Amino acid sequence: MLVPAKFANVAFSACMSCVMSFFMTIVITAINTGISGDFVARWLAAWFVAWPIAFSCNLIFAVRIRGWIVRHTSPQ
């Protein structure tokens, strides 16, 4: 499946936020509550809250941060 170029930022934001929130909520849930019988349910509850927040933040800030980095790095 090819994503049209005009949706590249949205596709990147969706994928990146999904992967990052997936792993971060696993680690944070395990640290805070331990790995027990209901771990998956607790982790999924945390992930369902975290992913939309991560996606929104990525949509809002990724382009701005990328531009800031480009302006503040020197060419090689």
C-alpha positions as CSV (number, residue, x, y, z in Angstrom):
1,M,0.0,0.0,0.0
2,L,1.4,3.3,-1.0
3,V,0.6,6.5,1.0
4,P,0.2,9.6,-1.1
5,A,3.1,12.1,-0.5
6,K,0.7,14.7,1.0
7,F,-0.1,12.3,3.8
8,A,3.5,11.4,4.6
9,N,3.6,13.5,7.8
10,V,0.4,11.9,9.1
11,A,1.6,8.4,8.2
12,F,4.9,9.0,9.9
13,S,3.2,10.5,13.0
14,A,0.8,7.5,13.2
15,C,3.5,4.9,12.9
16,M,6.1,6.6,15.2
17,S,3.6,7.4,17.9
18,C,2.2,3.9,17.8
19,V,5.5,2.2,18.2
20,M,6.8,4.6,20.8
21,S,3.7,4.5,23.0
22,F,3.5,0.7,22.6
23,F,6.9,0.2,24.1
24,M,6.8,3.0,26.6
25,T,3.5,1.9,28.1
26,I,4.8,-1.7,28.4
27,V,7.9,-0.6,30.3
28,I,6.1,2.0,32.5
29,T,3.2,-0.4,33.3
30,A,5.7,-3.1,34.2
31,I,7.7,-0.8,36.4
32,N,4.8,0.8,38.2
33,T,2.5,-2.2,38.7
34,G,4.6,-5.3,38.0
35,I,4.0,-8.2,35.6
36,S,1.1,-10.3,36.9
37,G,-1.9,-12.1,35.6
38,D,-3.7,-8.9,34.5
39,F,-0.7,-7.2,33.0
40,V,-1.9,-7.2,29.4
41,A,-5.3,-5.7,30.4
42,R,-3.5,-2.9,32.4
43,W,-1.0,-2.3,29.6
44,L,-3.7,-2.1,26.9
45,A,-5.7,0.3,29.1
46,A,-2.6,2.5,29.4
47,W,-1.8,2.2,25.7
48,F,-5.3,3.2,24.5
49,V,-4.9,6.4,26.5
50,A,-1.3,7.1,25.5
51,W,-1.4,6.5,21.8
52,P,-3.9,9.2,20.8
53,I,-1.9,11.7,23.0
54,A,1.4,10.6,21.4
55,F,-0.2,10.9,17.9
56,S,-1.5,14.4,18.5
57,C,1.8,15.6,20.0
58,N,3.6,14.1,17.0
59,L,1.3,15.8,14.5
60,I,1.6,19.1,16.2
61,F,5.3,19.1,17.1
62,A,7.3,16.9,14.7
63,V,7.4,19.4,11.8
64,R,8.3,22.3,14.1
65,I,11.0,20.3,15.9
66,R,12.4,19.0,12.5
67,G,12.6,22.6,11.3
68,W,14.3,23.8,14.5
69,I,16.9,21.0,14.2
70,V,17.6,21.9,10.6
71,R,18.1,25.6,11.4
72,H,20.4,24.7,14.4
73,T,22.7,22.2,12.8
74,S,25.7,22.9,10.7
75,P,26.2,21.4,7.3
76,Q,28.9,18.9,7.0
